[in-house]
Amino acid sequence: MESAAERLRRQIEFIVEVDQLKEVFRQTVLTQSRRAENSAEHSWHFALMVVVLAEHSNHRPLDVLRILKMVLIHDLVEIDAGDTFAYDVKNMADQHEREARAADRIFGLLPADQAREFRALWDEFEAKQTPEAKFAAACDRFHPMLLNCRTQGHAWQKHGVTQDKVLARNAHVAEGSKELWAYAVKMIDDAVAAGHLAPGPKA
């Protein structure tokens, strides 16, 4: 049986390892300085979003603590796998496989019981079947749309993303929160009207 000292050592090593998430940069930029957001900042902002917006979930009551655990561990896999831009079709092809390998390694640093718990939470988020996972996924997708709309479409314009792609990529927000999705659609329409997001090909 693992000693208390060994258990603590493994937990501390995990905490030190995941400090690296602060150095994984995303395509979205911050609303003030316009520097690239890092994945740790995304996780914090995303977690706060869950707390503030939980009342808008399609499913209530929610286990908010469970969602927060999912949110805080979900992107740790990017330490190994990197951040995959939402509209990068090529890199998305093997995203889950790369991230699953990373989950095995990173969560495996923890004592066995915590490693199992964290991996189960990560898998739950990925599957998007439970009310908690659906709301977590809704907030995860809403967050970069919000930052893009508040930075004049920075990442969208940089990568030539169009309105039809944004709507198609993020439609499952509605599975977690119809209210958030309605807000997002209006926000996207406003971005198009302002010239911050291209409307895409005509039907």
Backbone as JSON, one array per atom type, in Angstrom:
{
  "sequence": "MESAAERLRRQIEFIVEVDQLKEVFRQTVLTQSRRAENSAEHSWHFALMVVVLAEHSNHRPLDVLRILKMVLIHDLVEIDAGDTFAYDVKNMADQHEREARAADRIFGLLPADQAREFRALWDEFEAKQTPEAKFAAACDRFHPMLLNCRTQGHAWQKHGVTQDKVLARNAHVAEGSKELWAYAVKMIDDAVAAGHLAPGPKA",
  "N": [[0.85, -1.2, 0.0], [0.47, 2.25, -0.75], [2.4, 4.71, 0.85], [1.6, 7.53, 3.01], [3.4, 9.6, 2.66], [4.49, 9.04, 0.13], [2.23, 9.26, -1.41], [1.62, 12.0, -1.13], [3.93, 13.04, -2.31], [3.59, 12.26, -5.0], [1.28, 13.68, -5.64], [2.17, 16.32, -5.38], [4.12, 16.36, -7.4], [2.48, 16.07, -9.64], [1.07, 18.51, -9.49], [3.15, 20.33, -9.94], [3.88, 19.52, -12.53], [1.6, 20.21, -14.05], [1.74, 22.93, -14.08], [2.78, 23.68, -16.44], [0.7, 24.15, -18.18], [0.22, 26.81, -18.27], [1.86, 27.73, -20.21], [0.94, 26.97, -22.64], [-0.32, 28.19, -25.5], [-3.19, 29.74, -26.97], [-5.38, 30.39, -29.83], [-7.15, 32.44, -29.44], [-7.35, 35.83, -28.2], [-6.64, 38.11, -25.48], [-9.02, 40.45, -24.15], [-8.11, 43.01, -23.52], [-5.11, 43.53, -23.63], [-4.66, 42.15, -25.93], [-2.9, 40.05, -26.24], [-1.97, 36.61, -26.81], [-4.13, 34.24, -25.37], [-3.48, 31.96, -22.71], [-3.79, 28.4, -22.01], [-4.28, 27.81, -19.34], [-5.37, 30.18, -18.39], [-7.67, 30.19, -19.92], [-8.97, 27.95, -18.78], [-9.46, 28.88, -16.17], [-11.18, 31.1, -16.67], [-13.26, 29.89, -17.98], [-14.12, 28.13, -15.95], [-15.11, 29.99, -14.09], [-17.15, 31.02, -15.63], [-18.89, 28.81, -15.71], [-19.78, 28.74, -13.02], [-21.1, 31.22, -12.82], [-23.03, 31.12, -14.86], [-24.57, 28.83, -14.54], [-27.28, 28.69, -13.99], [-28.53, 28.91, -16.41], [-28.47, 26.52, -17.68], [-29.83, 23.77, -19.57], [-30.56, 21.7, -18.0], [-31.5, 21.22, -14.69], [-31.4, 20.51, -11.18], [-27.81, 21.11, -11.35], [-24.71, 19.39, -10.86], [-22.51, 21.33, -9.86], [-19.94, 21.39, -8.73], [-18.86, 19.03, -9.73], [-18.75, 19.68, -12.45], [-16.9, 21.77, -12.35], [-14.59, 20.39, -11.59], [-14.25, 18.86, -13.92], [-13.8, 20.92, -15.78], [-11.41, 22.09, -14.84], [-9.54, 20.09, -15.19], [-9.75, 19.32, -17.82], [-8.3, 20.49, -19.99], [-5.68, 19.93, -19.38], [-4.4, 17.99, -20.82], [-3.37, 19.26, -22.99], [-0.81, 19.98, -22.45], [0.86, 17.97, -23.37], [-0.33, 17.37, -25.87], [-0.81, 19.77, -27.11], [-2.63, 22.79, -28.06], [-5.46, 22.46, -30.03], [-6.65, 24.17, -32.7], [-9.98, 25.16, -33.19], [-10.93, 25.17, -35.83], [-9.16, 23.84, -37.36], [-8.98, 21.48, -39.43], [-7.26, 19.41, -40.26], [-5.51, 18.87, -38.03], [-7.42, 18.21, -36.19], [-8.2, 15.68, -36.79], [-6.79, 13.58, -35.52], [-7.0, 14.37, -32.94], [-8.38, 13.45, -30.58], [-7.12, 11.0, -30.04], [-4.46, 11.78, -29.58], [-4.82, 13.38, -27.33], [-5.93, 11.56, -25.53], [-3.79, 9.84, -25.04], [-2.14, 11.66, -23.76], [-3.7, 12.15, -21.5], [-3.53, 9.7, -20.2], [-0.8, 9.71, -19.46], [-0.44, 12.11, -17.93], [-2.48, 12.18, -15.93], [-1.77, 9.82, -14.82], [0.35, 10.4, -13.19], [-0.62, 10.89, -10.73], [-1.72, 9.53, -7.49], [-3.25, 6.27, -7.61], [-6.12, 6.18, -7.18], [-6.96, 8.84, -7.51], [-6.01, 9.26, -10.08], [-7.71, 7.55, -11.54], [-10.18, 8.77, -11.01], [-9.84, 11.35, -12.18], [-9.35, 10.67, -14.85], [-11.79, 9.47, -15.49], [-13.5, 11.66, -15.25], [-12.48, 13.26, -17.29], [-13.03, 11.64, -19.52], [-15.82, 11.64, -19.34], [-16.44, 14.31, -19.91], [-15.5, 14.41, -22.56], [-17.29, 12.63, -23.8], [-19.76, 13.89, -23.64], [-22.39, 13.31, -22.72], [-23.73, 13.33, -20.21], [-25.76, 15.59, -18.18], [-24.06, 17.41, -16.86], [-21.67, 17.26, -18.35], [-22.6, 18.13, -20.82], [-23.28, 20.8, -20.27], [-20.8, 21.78, -19.49], [-19.39, 21.48, -21.91], [-20.86, 23.24, -23.47], [-20.24, 25.75, -22.32], [-17.5, 25.73, -22.75], [-17.3, 25.95, -25.52], [-18.66, 28.33, -25.91], [-17.04, 30.25, -24.74], [-14.59, 30.94, -26.37], [-15.94, 32.04, -28.58], [-17.14, 34.28, -27.45], [-14.84, 35.77, -26.68], [-13.73, 36.21, -29.21], [-15.73, 37.78, -30.37], [-15.5, 40.03, -28.79], [-13.05, 40.99, -29.48], [-13.0, 42.03, -31.98], [-13.22, 39.92, -33.82], [-10.73, 38.61, -33.9], [-9.2, 36.0, -34.02], [-10.82, 34.66, -35.81], [-10.66, 36.25, -38.13], [-7.91, 36.13, -38.62], [-7.58, 33.48, -39.4], [-9.32, 33.14, -41.48], [-11.94, 32.3, -40.94], [-15.42, 31.69, -41.31], [-18.89, 32.75, -40.94], [-20.72, 30.57, -41.3], [-19.13, 28.39, -40.66], [-18.54, 28.87, -37.97], [-21.08, 28.68, -36.82], [-21.75, 26.0, -37.45], [-19.72, 24.55, -36.16], [-20.18, 25.1, -33.5], [-22.79, 24.5, -32.77], [-23.68, 22.57, -30.97], [-23.71, 23.76, -28.51], [-26.27, 24.37, -27.8], [-27.25, 21.99, -26.77], [-26.44, 21.94, -24.18], [-27.21, 24.43, -23.21], [-29.86, 26.17, -24.24], [-30.39, 28.84, -24.01], [-27.86, 30.08, -23.88], [-26.97, 29.42, -26.45], [-28.78, 30.82, -28.08], [-28.06, 33.41, -27.4], [-25.44, 33.37, -28.34], [-25.8, 33.06, -31.12], [-27.02, 35.48, -31.8], [-24.92, 37.17, -31.07], [-22.99, 36.38, -32.93], [-24.26, 37.08, -35.32], [-24.24, 39.84, -34.97], [-21.49, 40.28, -35.07], [-20.96, 39.69, -37.73], [-22.46, 41.72, -38.97], [-21.0, 43.89, -38.12], [-18.71, 43.59, -39.55], [-16.7, 41.99, -38.59], [-16.66, 39.3, -38.84], [-16.7, 37.15, -41.53], [-19.45, 36.45, -43.74], [-19.57, 34.04, -45.12], [-20.0, 31.49, -47.74], [-22.61, 32.02, -50.14], [-25.82, 30.52, -50.09]],
  "CA": [[0.0, 0.0, 0.0], [1.23, 3.48, -0.87], [2.5, 5.48, 2.1], [1.1, 8.91, 2.95], [4.47, 10.44, 2.13], [4.59, 8.8, -1.31], [1.01, 9.83, -2.01], [1.81, 13.45, -1.2], [4.99, 13.31, -3.29], [3.01, 12.13, -6.34], [0.34, 14.79, -5.84], [2.96, 17.54, -5.6], [4.73, 16.26, -8.73], [1.4, 16.37, -10.59], [0.8, 19.95, -9.44], [4.27, 20.99, -10.62], [3.8, 19.18, -13.97], [0.52, 20.91, -14.75], [2.09, 24.35, -14.21], [3.11, 23.9, -17.85], [-0.46, 24.58, -18.95], [0.32, 28.27, -18.41], [2.71, 28.04, -21.36], [0.27, 26.5, -23.86], [-1.05, 29.36, -25.98], [-4.35, 29.51, -27.81], [-5.54, 31.35, -30.92], [-7.9, 33.58, -28.94], [-6.54, 36.85, -27.53], [-7.3, 38.77, -24.36], [-9.8, 41.61, -24.61], [-7.42, 44.28, -23.29], [-3.77, 43.63, -24.2], [-4.69, 41.42, -27.21], [-1.91, 38.98, -26.33], [-2.58, 35.29, -26.87], [-4.58, 33.62, -24.12], [-2.94, 30.63, -22.48], [-4.83, 27.43, -21.68], [-4.62, 27.91, -17.91], [-6.29, 31.31, -18.29], [-8.94, 29.71, -20.47], [-9.59, 27.07, -17.79], [-9.96, 29.73, -15.08], [-12.29, 31.92, -17.14], [-14.27, 28.89, -18.29], [-14.65, 27.68, -14.67], [-15.91, 31.09, -13.55], [-18.34, 31.06, -16.47], [-19.77, 27.73, -15.25], [-20.39, 29.16, -11.75], [-21.98, 32.37, -13.04], [-24.09, 30.85, -15.84], [-25.19, 27.52, -14.34], [-28.75, 28.8, -13.98], [-29.02, 28.89, -17.79], [-28.39, 25.16, -18.22], [-31.09, 23.1, -19.9], [-30.81, 20.68, -16.97], [-31.28, 21.69, -13.33], [-30.14, 21.08, -10.7], [-26.55, 20.58, -11.86], [-23.62, 19.18, -9.9], [-21.55, 22.35, -10.31], [-18.59, 20.99, -8.32], [-18.4, 18.03, -10.7], [-18.41, 20.4, -13.68], [-15.66, 22.51, -12.11], [-13.5, 19.43, -11.67], [-14.07, 18.56, -15.35], [-13.24, 22.1, -16.43], [-10.03, 22.35, -14.42], [-8.61, 19.05, -15.67], [-9.99, 18.94, -19.21], [-7.28, 20.95, -20.93], [-4.33, 19.55, -18.96], [-3.82, 17.14, -21.86], [-2.7, 20.12, -23.98], [0.62, 20.03, -22.11], [1.5, 17.05, -24.32], [-0.97, 17.34, -27.19], [-0.94, 21.11, -27.67], [-3.99, 23.28, -28.3], [-5.91, 22.25, -31.41], [-7.57, 25.23, -33.09], [-11.3, 24.59, -33.47], [-11.23, 25.09, -37.26], [-8.01, 23.18, -38.0], [-9.52, 20.16, -39.75], [-6.18, 18.43, -40.32], [-5.06, 18.49, -36.69], [-8.53, 17.67, -35.42], [-8.41, 14.29, -37.19], [-6.27, 12.66, -34.49], [-6.97, 15.11, -31.68], [-8.79, 12.65, -29.43], [-6.1, 9.99, -29.77], [-3.31, 12.47, -28.97], [-5.19, 13.85, -26.01], [-6.13, 10.39, -24.67], [-2.44, 9.42, -24.61], [-1.69, 12.66, -22.79], [-4.46, 11.93, -20.27], [-2.93, 8.53, -19.54], [0.47, 10.07, -18.84], [-0.52, 13.2, -16.95], [-3.26, 11.74, -14.77], [-1.03, 8.7, -14.24], [1.3, 10.9, -12.2], [-1.32, 10.94, -9.45], [-2.05, 8.26, -6.87], [-4.15, 5.51, -8.48], [-7.53, 6.52, -7.03], [-7.17, 10.15, -8.14], [-5.8, 9.07, -11.52], [-8.95, 6.97, -12.08], [-11.24, 9.79, -10.94], [-9.59, 12.41, -13.16], [-9.54, 10.13, -16.2], [-13.23, 9.28, -15.69], [-14.08, 12.99, -15.49], [-12.04, 13.69, -18.63], [-13.81, 10.85, -20.48], [-17.21, 12.12, -19.27], [-16.48, 15.57, -20.67], [-15.34, 14.08, -23.97], [-18.46, 11.91, -24.3], [-20.84, 14.88, -23.71], [-23.67, 12.63, -22.56], [-24.39, 13.7, -18.96], [-26.11, 17.02, -18.11], [-22.89, 18.19, -16.46], [-20.74, 17.33, -19.48], [-23.21, 18.97, -21.87], [-23.16, 22.21, -19.91], [-19.37, 22.09, -19.56], [-19.04, 21.63, -23.33], [-21.49, 24.47, -23.96], [-19.43, 26.89, -21.86], [-16.18, 25.62, -23.39], [-17.43, 26.48, -26.88], [-19.13, 29.72, -25.86], [-15.96, 31.13, -24.29], [-13.82, 31.56, -27.45], [-16.81, 32.89, -29.4], [-17.27, 35.55, -26.73], [-13.58, 36.53, -26.81], [-13.6, 36.67, -30.59], [-16.66, 38.89, -30.61], [-15.04, 41.21, -28.06], [-11.75, 41.41, -30.01], [-13.22, 42.31, -33.41], [-13.05, 38.71, -34.63], [-9.29, 38.45, -34.1], [-8.78, 34.68, -34.5], [-11.61, 34.34, -37.01], [-10.09, 36.95, -39.29], [-6.56, 35.62, -38.84], [-7.62, 32.16, -40.02], [-10.32, 33.1, -42.55], [-13.14, 31.57, -40.5], [-16.65, 32.36, -41.73], [-20.06, 32.58, -40.07], [-21.29, 29.23, -41.42], [-18.25, 27.47, -39.92], [-18.71, 29.12, -36.54], [-22.38, 28.12, -36.43], [-21.71, 24.54, -37.54], [-18.78, 24.03, -35.17], [-20.6, 25.35, -32.12], [-24.24, 24.29, -32.61], [-24.03, 21.71, -29.83], [-23.9, 24.58, -27.3], [-27.7, 24.28, -27.49], [-27.53, 20.78, -25.99], [-26.18, 22.27, -22.78], [-27.96, 25.62, -22.84], [-30.52, 26.84, -25.37], [-30.27, 30.29, -23.8], [-26.51, 30.49, -24.3], [-26.86, 29.32, -27.89], [-29.52, 31.95, -28.66], [-27.2, 34.59, -27.2], [-24.29, 33.23, -29.24], [-26.23, 33.3, -32.51], [-27.19, 36.93, -31.92], [-23.58, 37.74, -30.99], [-22.34, 36.09, -34.21], [-24.92, 37.95, -36.31], [-23.74, 41.2, -34.75], [-20.11, 40.3, -35.54], [-21.04, 39.76, -39.2], [-22.94, 43.07, -39.3], [-19.92, 44.85, -37.84], [-17.59, 43.31, -40.43], [-15.65, 41.27, -37.85], [-16.75, 37.89, -39.23], [-17.22, 37.04, -42.9], [-20.69, 35.68, -43.73], [-19.44, 32.72, -45.73], [-20.57, 31.36, -49.09], [-24.07, 32.14, -50.28], [-26.5, 29.25, -50.38]],
  "C": [[0.88, 1.25, 0.0], [1.25, 4.25, 0.44], [1.94, 6.88, 1.9], [2.14, 9.84, 2.34], [4.61, 10.28, 0.62], [3.38, 9.38, -2.04], [1.16, 11.35, -2.18], [2.86, 13.81, -2.24], [4.41, 13.27, -4.7], [2.05, 13.28, -6.63], [1.09, 16.09, -6.12], [3.61, 17.52, -6.98], [3.71, 16.54, -9.82], [1.15, 17.87, -10.65], [1.91, 20.73, -10.14], [4.19, 20.75, -12.13], [2.76, 20.04, -14.69], [0.72, 22.43, -14.77], [2.39, 24.69, -15.67], [1.92, 24.36, -18.69], [-0.45, 26.1, -19.16], [1.13, 28.69, -19.63], [2.17, 27.46, -22.67], [-0.63, 27.64, -24.34], [-2.1, 29.0, -27.01], [-4.42, 30.56, -28.92], [-6.33, 32.58, -30.48], [-6.96, 34.55, -28.23], [-7.36, 37.5, -26.43], [-7.94, 40.07, -24.82], [-9.06, 42.94, -24.44], [-6.07, 44.36, -24.0], [-3.69, 43.02, -25.6], [-3.52, 40.44, -27.35], [-2.65, 37.64, -26.36], [-2.95, 34.79, -25.47], [-3.86, 32.29, -23.94], [-4.03, 29.7, -21.96], [-5.21, 27.45, -20.21], [-5.59, 29.07, -17.69], [-7.66, 30.93, -18.84], [-9.68, 28.87, -19.44], [-10.18, 27.87, -16.63], [-11.22, 30.48, -15.51], [-13.51, 31.04, -17.41], [-14.91, 28.38, -16.99], [-15.54, 28.75, -14.03], [-17.22, 31.22, -14.32], [-19.36, 30.01, -16.03], [-20.51, 28.16, -13.98], [-21.44, 30.24, -11.99], [-23.21, 32.0, -13.88], [-24.85, 29.55, -15.63], [-26.71, 27.57, -14.38], [-29.34, 28.75, -15.39], [-28.88, 27.51, -18.44], [-29.78, 24.64, -18.57], [-31.51, 22.14, -18.79], [-30.51, 21.27, -15.59], [-31.99, 20.75, -12.37], [-28.93, 20.4, -11.34], [-25.59, 20.34, -10.7], [-22.48, 20.09, -10.34], [-20.12, 21.98, -9.91], [-18.03, 19.96, -9.29], [-17.98, 18.69, -12.01], [-17.08, 21.14, -13.5], [-14.46, 21.58, -12.15], [-13.21, 19.1, -13.14], [-13.35, 19.7, -16.06], [-11.75, 22.26, -16.11], [-9.04, 21.29, -14.9], [-8.68, 18.84, -17.18], [-8.86, 19.31, -20.15], [-5.85, 20.63, -20.5], [-3.62, 18.71, -20.02], [-3.07, 17.96, -22.91], [-1.22, 20.31, -23.67], [1.41, 19.14, -23.06], [0.97, 17.22, -25.74], [-1.04, 18.7, -27.86], [-2.4, 21.51, -27.82], [-4.32, 23.06, -29.77], [-6.95, 23.32, -31.74], [-8.87, 24.61, -33.61], [-11.59, 24.4, -34.96], [-10.08, 24.48, -38.06], [-8.39, 21.72, -38.27], [-8.44, 19.09, -39.74], [-5.78, 17.94, -38.94], [-6.17, 17.93, -35.82], [-8.72, 16.18, -35.69], [-7.93, 13.3, -36.13], [-6.22, 13.32, -33.11], [-7.3, 14.22, -30.48], [-7.72, 11.63, -29.05], [-4.89, 10.62, -29.08], [-3.62, 12.87, -27.53], [-5.42, 12.68, -25.04], [-4.79, 9.86, -24.16], [-1.91, 10.37, -23.55], [-2.41, 12.47, -21.45], [-3.88, 10.76, -19.49], [-1.66, 8.93, -18.79], [0.3, 11.05, -17.69], [-1.32, 12.78, -15.72], [-2.57, 10.57, -14.07], [0.04, 9.11, -13.25], [0.71, 10.87, -10.8], [-1.4, 9.58, -8.78], [-3.19, 7.59, -7.63], [-5.61, 5.93, -8.38], [-7.85, 7.87, -7.69], [-6.96, 10.06, -9.65], [-7.06, 8.53, -12.17], [-10.07, 8.01, -12.11], [-11.06, 10.84, -12.03], [-9.81, 11.89, -14.58], [-11.02, 9.92, -16.49], [-13.92, 10.62, -15.96], [-13.71, 13.5, -16.88], [-12.85, 12.95, -19.7], [-15.27, 11.3, -20.5], [-17.38, 13.4, -20.07], [-16.42, 15.27, -22.17], [-16.6, 13.45, -24.57], [-19.67, 12.84, -24.45], [-22.24, 14.24, -23.62], [-24.43, 13.05, -21.3], [-24.77, 15.18, -18.99], [-24.91, 17.89, -17.78], [-21.9, 18.34, -17.62], [-21.3, 18.2, -20.59], [-23.08, 20.45, -21.54], [-21.7, 22.66, -19.94], [-18.96, 22.35, -21.0], [-19.64, 22.91, -23.91], [-20.68, 25.7, -23.57], [-18.06, 26.91, -22.53], [-16.23, 26.21, -24.8], [-17.86, 27.94, -26.89], [-17.97, 30.68, -25.59], [-15.15, 31.74, -25.44], [-14.67, 32.4, -28.4], [-16.95, 34.26, -28.76], [-16.01, 36.4, -26.88], [-13.37, 37.02, -28.23], [-14.51, 37.85, -30.88], [-16.2, 40.17, -29.92], [-13.65, 41.67, -28.48], [-11.83, 41.6, -31.53], [-12.89, 41.1, -34.3], [-11.6, 38.34, -34.86], [-8.9, 37.09, -34.7], [-9.55, 34.27, -35.75], [-11.0, 34.98, -38.25], [-8.71, 36.42, -39.63], [-6.57, 34.32, -39.64], [-8.7, 32.04, -41.11], [-11.56, 32.31, -42.21], [-14.38, 32.38, -40.87], [-17.83, 31.97, -40.83], [-20.62, 31.15, -40.11], [-20.45, 28.21, -40.64], [-18.41, 27.64, -38.42], [-20.02, 28.49, -36.05], [-22.35, 26.59, -36.42], [-20.85, 23.95, -36.43], [-19.36, 24.09, -33.75], [-22.07, 25.07, -31.82], [-24.58, 23.46, -31.38], [-24.05, 22.46, -28.5], [-25.35, 24.45, -26.83], [-28.05, 23.04, -26.67], [-27.3, 21.0, -24.5], [-26.99, 23.46, -22.3], [-28.55, 26.28, -24.09], [-30.41, 28.35, -25.24], [-28.9, 30.8, -24.24], [-26.37, 30.45, -25.81], [-27.6, 30.46, -28.58], [-28.7, 33.23, -28.54], [-26.04, 34.56, -28.17], [-24.66, 33.55, -30.68], [-26.41, 34.79, -32.75], [-25.82, 37.62, -31.93], [-22.84, 37.56, -32.32], [-22.94, 36.95, -35.32], [-24.4, 39.39, -36.2], [-22.29, 41.34, -35.24], [-20.05, 40.39, -37.06], [-21.44, 41.17, -39.62], [-21.85, 44.12, -39.11], [-18.71, 44.64, -38.74], [-16.44, 42.57, -39.76], [-15.63, 39.79, -38.17], [-17.37, 37.83, -40.62], [-18.45, 36.14, -42.92], [-20.58, 34.3, -44.34], [-20.12, 32.64, -47.08], [-22.09, 31.47, -49.09], [-24.65, 30.79, -50.64], [-27.02, 29.25, -51.81]]
}
